[in-house]
Amino acid sequence: MSLCAQPETGDGDTQTCLEDIESTNSNCLYFNALFLYNLPPFQCLFFLPTGIALGFALQPVNMTETQINYFTFPGQMLLRMLEMMLLPLIVSSLIAGIASVEKKTYGKIGLYSFCYYATTTFLALTSGVLLAIFIKPGKSPEHITATSVGNSTPMQTLDAFLDLIRNMFPSNLVKASFSLVRSSFYPNICFITSFSNTFVFLHVFIPIPGSTDGMNILGLVVFSVGTGVILNYMGDEGKPMRDFFDCLSKVTMHLISVIIWYSPVGILFLVGGQILKMKDMGVIGRQIGMYTVTLVTGLALHCLVVLPLIYIVITRKNPIRFVSGLLEALTMAFGTSSSTATLPVTIHCLETYLNMDKKVTRFMVPMGAIMTMDGTALYEVVASIFIAQVYHINLSVGQIILIGITAEVAAIGATGVPQGGLVTITLVLSSAGLPLEGISLIVTVDWILDRLRTITNVMSDAFGVGIIYFPTGMELTLFFFATVSEQNMYNVKYSVK
């Protein structure tokens, strides 16, 4: 202060100098905050290739499975922290979001969302079918015999659809946080007597509703949406519950912000551990290579052409700027290979970096994590046609349509866990009568392709928020200002009394 306040200059110059100092300090604080604000995405971009390089550098060591598990421990902790946030995030964000917005506005958001989900999934399925038919990745002059990956259940499309409905209405909400409904099958031998007194033994598989590990997100979403709608109708009577879930949602997002600072370290060890698990780099033959090229082309086409084009047509905005705000979520999707685990980071990026309204993000992103599985649907279609080509099975138009419908049902019912597509692909293959042993052909490269289709799923969810926010954002803003004005008038009236 003594350097600036000259005695002969007068009080005016002294005040000006002090204002300059305060302005300089505020600018420094602004740039420091801006640096810390954008540091996590750049850290993820740095640690991702570092993890890949570290994995290849340690491959000559020939680490055992136990040593690899120890190596990936920091990454496993990241996954556990993200999974810990899922239950409070989904329940609180959906209930608080739906309960605080006008019914008419959410009706429009739901209608626009359904149209977006249906359009992008149809385009993903169509591009996958066309690429697999024209490129013919499984074409070969001779038959290939694949080793079975294990016993499979003869699940049909109807069984998967019924499981989907059962999961929508869980019998126990506490159990739904760690258990999914999935039908199991047991064989029943039937004896058939013919006119010539001969017996025919027929194996009939009877479906029985069972359960498997995993969070029943669909059931939690249905319960949260219903609770939010009821709280919205209750008005002032439901205000304490709305305030509680709104506070819980804010607390959860603050915890997620803390976890995000640890995410680059976890991603480094997760990716490096996957590289270490690759024992034979030459295992990918010509057919597997062509399958990989076909699927990567379809995913890239959907991410880089279809979704940005829809975004440009509807919003008239630059999709590159939008994608740049999602770098942290996309890196997390590649590192964790789980769209469900990436869900908190996706919401954080949309609200923090792209300034999306939380009433849209916290309604659409959890719904999109279930409904929008474009990458998974595209993968299941390409993989099914590839296996049919490997075994020289000619698919009819009806079979291809059936594969597309079944792939959509299986994608919606996917659990969002790493390599969950390998579970649902059995449903698609069974529906078309294709050999399940063909799954062993695609297992070798699924670890990397699973990460790419997870990126596609996350991008589709995020673009959906950006697209739906464009026509509904103004209505949400007007509703917010109307609510604030009404509250201010109530406060003035109360103070006068």
Beta strands, then each sheet from edge to edge (+ up, - down):
strand 1: 179-193
strand 2: 199-213
sheet 1: 1+ 2-
end
